[in-house]
Amino acid sequence: MKTKIAVVGVVLILMLFSMTGCVYFTLNPTPTTVPTAIPTPIDANWEPPAVLSSTGIATYPDFIPLVELVRPSVVAIDVTIASFDVLSGAVPGEGSGSGWIIDESGLIVTNNHIVSGASSITITLDDERSFQAVIVRSDPMSDLAVLKIDATGLRAAKIGDSTQLKVGQWVMAMGNSLGKGISATSGIVSNLDVTVQVGIGTALYNLIQTTAPINPGNSGGPLFNLAGEVVGVTSVKVATTGVEGTGFAISMDQVLPIVTELIQKGFYSRPWIGVSLYTVDRIVILRYQLSVDKGVLVTRVAAGSPADKIGIKAGDVITAIDKKPVADVIELNKILHTYQIGQSVLITYFRGVAPNTVMITLAASPPVQR
């Protein structure tokens, strides 16, 4: 009985230390070397991972040269945003985020949600110089924004090819974590081409999922490969209870064309049919006595839009695009964005109980009014 009580006491003490964050240790520490005998693999062509040296000692990438190489291209962002208090009226609030230099003339890429509505934006460089920034343009749908500071001769980050990423590949995230200055975290690519819903009917597509720790303030910062190239823009952290080590970055093959158009044109055009939509659910089915239980309800049609020209009306329910079933607004937008402006697609929709099909030519989305 005394032995059992002693064991329980040790366990409770260990739990207390880990909960307070004071000490983290284990009764069975991880060995510093891997077993000398590696089990015979099923695949005869299998070779040990690159992280195992010829001596059998576990080795990992040396991130020190990488941090020194890319750190001058990463910036801290601090913003002042006016919030509203029912008693005091407008109250200034503060926030922080991250960004990276895309051009030596002072152009900086970050997330739109960091700077949207900001009354002031302060950029702090690695050499501790600070500048007031202006928003060149932003694209809320992709959560990207381009800022400009009055500085020249900056070190622009090198842009990488995110289409070459593989699950298991090492990556490093850098940013203004917790608003305490630029710091670095590392991890691996844990998944690719991920879709995450970030609002009602709004999602980010083709995301890179990573185990690199991402904290408040990291948003907008770069995700680097080991060559020191930006392969993504950190954007989303999943904070659901029980979920750990899951962060997301917008892949560079998505970022680059959007940022390029924001700089050159001031806005980014997507394939557009000109309708406002709502995902069909039980309430909508009962309210409008719909004859289908899946699809997207057209709530408004823009005058002169492609949908208006072919006769789509409010109350119609779109169920497929080019025979690809559409279950919700996010799925419809994701499908549409795989096409090019000027292409024609087949729309399947219901008006009452009657199914209809019609070809529609995709137009360029109009600039977002800011």
Buried (B, 14 or more C-beta within 10 A) or exposed (E): EEEEEEEEEEEEEBEEEEEEEEEEEEEEEEEEEBEEEEEEEEEEEEEEEEEBEEEEEEEEEEBEEBBEBBBBBBBBBBBEBEEEEEEEEEEEEEBBBBBBBBBEBBBBBBBBBBBBEBEEBBBBBBEEEEBEBEBBBBBBBBBBBBBBBEBEEBBBBBBBEBEEBEEEBBBBBBBBBEBEBBBBBBBBBBEBEBEBEEEEBEBBBBBBBBBBBBBBBBBBBBBBBBEBBBBBBBBBBEEEEEEEBBBBBBBBBBBBEBBEBBBEEEBBBBBBBBBBBBBBEEEBBEEEEBEBEBBBBBEEBBEEBBBBBEEBEEBBBBBBBBEEEBEBBBBBBBBBBEBEEEEEBEBBBBBEEEBEEEEBBBBEBEEEEE
